[in-house]
Amino acid sequence: MPIATSLRAVGHRAVNVVWRIGFATRFLYLTLTHSGMSLRRFQLVVKELFASGVMSLIIIGVAGLFVGIVLGLQGYETLKRYGSESALGSLVALSLVRELGPVLAALLFASRAGSAMTAEIGLMKATEQIAAMEMMAVSPLARVIAPRFWAGIISMPLLAAIFSAMGVFGGYVVGVVLIGVDEGSFWSQMQATVDFQHDIMNGVLKSFVFGVAVTVIALFEGFDAPPTAEGVSGATTRTVVQSSLAILLLDVILTAFMFRGA
Amino acid sequence: MERTKLDLWVGAFVVAGIAAIVVLALKVGNLSTYNVSETYKVSAHFTNVGGLKPTASVRSAGVLVGRVTSITLDATRYEALVTMTIDKRYQFPIDTFANILTSGLLGEQYIGLLPGGEEEMLAAGGEFKKTQSAIVIEELIGKFMFNKASGAE
């Protein structure tokens, strides 16, 4: 009965997915309740901020610059047809601040810092460091997981803002310095269309939500990884795939709430 | 506990991130043009607001003097009631014209104030009596075609 077997396999997978979601939710709850230590010993969070935030700075800054340059070139090509090159500033700034900044920075963060978190925690588990901590009555959630969680949440909005700022700079270099769009109208059109609360703060809020999603997925995958070499590598892959999908899905939902043409 | 090299890098990262948000707010966004000074509220009725939106700018002689706060339909007159806040530094005569204008050919719409010659100034909560609605391109074409047709006879 091959049909019954495959049906059973599908059902087993579905139950497994629901089971893991429930475990992940409890994991997030326990992380939050064990966060007291990372606030008292903030040095732990600072150390993780270095690992996830500072080490991601270069990739985020360079990627933002390139994206801004491409936006400047492509936007100019299209706007030129309608004789509205002066709107280049608004196009570059709005697309970066609202969408590309938070989303691309989060995708890069997931592959740069998220995968590293999963691999690190997975290896800690495989080499029984986590078990050793529990033996010494040190909660691994408070000592290992919570500092990384807070560091990820703090660094994500900052990285997204740096991405957007670098992108605007890249658009400025291409549009104004190289192509020769009027500098005054570039900035004034930008300032006329980009609203602080509606565009910039919503972008920051987006990147905050993405930060929570990426860090929780990365930490949970590492914590739940089978303690073998194969298990850790599989968990790292799942972190990148799942957090990328989660970022894009959350972006659809958040965009629908924030910018529905009101 | 001592200061470490790590703290310096993390500090630089946090400073860079906050600086990026400030740059976005001031240079890219419109936070620098938000009115921190005191404002007063005035209103105006328009037969058609066209594409005017809340937060659209109110300008006089091209200078930003205020912002549109709300646009509602006045159900007694069946006209659009537009309320706006204007910077306290600027006073306008009671016979000021409020016109809905468009910046550029495809730009966004704003309210242009054309001061009249009266001595008396409009108080807070007052209303611009003389308004000119947004130009609706279909009506313009309709009028043009009507004129052509009647002129040909």
Contacts between the chains, C-beta under 8 A, distances in Angstrom:
chain1	res1	chain2	res2	distance
A	43	B	1	7.0
A	46	B	6	6.4
A	46	B	7	6.3
A	46	B	10	5.1
A	47	B	6	6.4
A	49	B	10	4.7
A	49	B	13	6.9
A	49	B	14	7.7
A	50	B	6	5.2
A	50	B	9	5.7
A	50	B	10	5.3
A	50	B	13	7.8
A	53	B	10	7.1
A	53	B	13	5.0
A	53	B	17	7.9
A	54	B	9	4.8
A	54	B	10	6.2
A	54	B	12	7.6
A	54	B	13	4.6
A	57	B	13	6.2
A	57	B	16	7.3
A	82	B	106	7.4
A	84	B	104	7.9
A	84	B	106	6.5
A	93	B	28	4.8
A	97	B	24	6.4
A	97	B	28	6.7
A	97	B	29	7.8
A	154	B	14	7.9
A	155	B	13	7.3
A	155	B	17	7.7
A	157	B	17	7.3
A	157	B	21	7.9
A	158	B	13	6.9
A	158	B	14	6.6
A	158	B	16	7.5
A	158	B	17	2.5
A	158	B	18	7.1
A	158	B	20	7.3
A	158	B	21	7.7
A	159	B	17	6.9
A	161	B	17	5.6
A	161	B	18	8.0
A	161	B	20	3.9
A	161	B	21	4.5
A	161	B	24	6.2
A	162	B	16	6.1
A	162	B	17	5.8
A	162	B	20	4.5
A	164	B	20	7.0
A	164	B	24	5.9
A	164	B	28	7.8
A	165	B	20	3.9
A	165	B	23	5.2
A	165	B	24	5.9
A	165	B	28	7.9
A	166	B	20	8.0
A	168	B	24	7.5
A	168	B	27	7.9
A	168	B	28	5.6
A	187	B	27	7.2
A	190	B	28	5.7
A	191	B	27	7.8
A	191	B	28	7.1
A	191	B	29	6.8
A	191	B	30	5.2
A	191	B	32	7.4
A	191	B	33	6.5
A	192	B	30	7.0
A	192	B	57	7.7
A	192	B	108	7.6
A	193	B	108	7.9
A	194	B	28	5.4
A	194	B	29	4.6
A	194	B	30	6.4
A	195	B	29	6.6
A	195	B	30	5.9
A	195	B	55	6.7
A	196	B	25	5.5
A	196	B	29	4.3
A	196	B	30	6.0
A	196	B	31	4.3
A	196	B	34	7.1
A	199	B	29	6.7
A	200	B	21	7.6
A	200	B	24	5.4
A	200	B	25	5.9
A	200	B	28	7.5
A	200	B	29	5.0
A	204	B	21	6.9
